[in-house]
Amino acid sequence: MINLKRISGIIGISIAAFGFTGMAKADDAWTTLKNCLEQGESTVCTLTGDVTSNSDVTIKTTKELNLGGYTLTLEGNNRLILDVNESTSKGALTIKGNGGKIETATESTIVTVRKGTSLVVESGVTLTSTAPDNVSSIGIWGSNDTNTKTSVVIKEGAIINGNINVAASNDATYANGVTVDIAGTVNTTNSDAVSVDGRIKKDGTTDATVPKVIIRDTAEITSENGVALYGAGYADWTIEGGTITGREALGVKSGAYNIKGGIFTGTGEYDDDPEPNGSGSEPTGAAISITDTYASKNGKVKMNITGGEFYSANGVALFEFSTTSTAVEEFAVTGGYFEGAEGSAIINNATESVFKNKITGGSFADIVSEGLIKEGSKAEELDYTAIEKALANLQKVSKEIEDLDSVYTEDYKYNKAEEKVTNKINAIALKYDKFDFDKQPKTQAEIEEYANAMQGLADEMTLALQELQAAKNVVTLTVVVKDGDKVKETRDYEFDKKASLNDLKKAAKEDYDIVKFLDKDGKEITDLDKKYTEDTEVTVVLGSPETGDNILTFVGVGAISVLGLGFALKKRFTN
């Protein structure tokens, strides 16, 4: 977009908004963008092509950077800096993108958000840092002044490939007035995806002035080898939801945590006796990992969990470990689902009053430290016995199905009785297909529902398979009564394959007066021997021949794979 503006003075007409099209050199394009962001009167600076920096940009007023689908590459240690003017103005930057990117391959931060400024990253924008670990893609500074407000908003659809760090002010003590609101995606490899600097202290006796971190339902925060959310310094965390995955999903050293929802997954190796390292979160593999804290200097831990799902692939879902007494001063669990390979909730200091009887809700799939769950509360230690029993029965039926599958090959022709039972099996499978057996039950009521459905499926399939096995020995007499080419009536009669023609005649006597059977050549059949198979066409001559020809035909319905009935269940409870 070109925005030409008349200004007074010796300059007649100048380009006030970046958007000067194609003919400019690369350096000229950068200079134009820099001037727009730092000095230009226009509040909107728009890219019309890829641009590479050759210096820092310091923004002290309200600006919108519209990437327009292009890429801004920051060379060397160049960065975008939001700062406060000596007057009353302050840097306030909104980055829009339509698929645009800002990239750096150096150790420099992409955007530095100094105290008193604000940053908004809109949907469609990607910030990517491929720099060494622990270099913040977005670095945020707080303030000693409790009245100074600093904010960063990452909207849904925005992507930060790097990390976001809240740092202390110049005296490395406080980060008052900071708010970080994340609804988008934050990805990093070896560093912590979203972190609060371990030097940040709690200012005063309340949490009113400490930095605030808000994680929204739409957030996706991942660290492949580090901590997804790391509260080293003191902050007030509100986690409404989102998908949070890391070596530890949430690493806690100090701060207040109000967890309302979200899916937390710890993927690291389990360590039940982590050695305090004094710098950084000790690896435990937990979904929530509270280790030797910085509480003595920053402020004690407060933890309130009302909802969410917490998983540990190798360790414990909720883990607390301290070499001395705990630094947790408030702890409450009233909801959520907890599941870990080594336990649901293991608290090293479980006998301390801050933990004892403080779990009054939620569901726990496995081990919980003794004394945590308040007796008579709504908290549930889940019992999977009913599922295990139903699963054993289902596995037995599955084995029968596998055995039948070796008989009912693709070349096998079902007789009519077998076809009827296979249709029944398909109907059973379709009925239970509506039940999501892949969904993990998270309450005892869900376990019972799950087990009942699984057992119901096993019972119905067992009966149907028994019918199918019996149907192999059945022959079906189909009488088709026609009036010319029009079928007036069709009736089926089932017999053991050893039945004689007289048996068939007697069975149908109440409905029809069958006189004789003719083969396809019109020759009368005097007995049912092995040459008359399910594919044999037989004419039935009735006592009232004026009704027309009556054809008895067995038609093979082709192969129906019994194992293809949607019956092979994936279940996490099996080995």
Buried (B, 14 or more C-beta within 10 A) or exposed (E): EEBEEEEEEEEEEEBBBBBBEEEBEEEEBBBBBBBBBBEBEBBBBBBBBBBBBEBBBBBBBEBBBBBBBBBBBBBBEBBBBBBBEEEEEBBBBBBBBEEBBBBBEBEBBBBBBBBBBBBBBBBBBBBBBEBEBBBBBBBBBBBBBBEBBBBBBBBBBBBBBBBBBBBBBEEBBBBBBBBBBBBBBBBBBEBBBBBBBBBBBBBEEEBEBBBBBBBBBBBBBBBBBBBBBBBBBBBBBBBBBBBBBBBBBBBBBBBBBBBBBBBBBBBBEBBBEBEEEEEBBBBBBBBBBBBBBBBEBBBBBBBBBBBBBBBBBBBBBBBBBBEEEBBBEEBBBBBBBBBBBBBBBBBBBBEBEBBBEBBBBBBBBBBBBEBBBBEEBBBBBBEBEBBEEBBEBBEEBBEBBEEBEEEBEEEEBBBBBBBBBBBBBBEBBEEBEEBEBEEBBBBBEBBBBBBBBBBBBBBBBBEBBEBBBEBBEBBBBBBBBBEEEEEEEEEEBBBEEEBEBEBBBEBBEEEBEBBEBBBEEEEEBEEBEEEBEBEBBBBBBBEEEEBBBBBBBBBBBEBBEBEEBEBEBEBEEEE
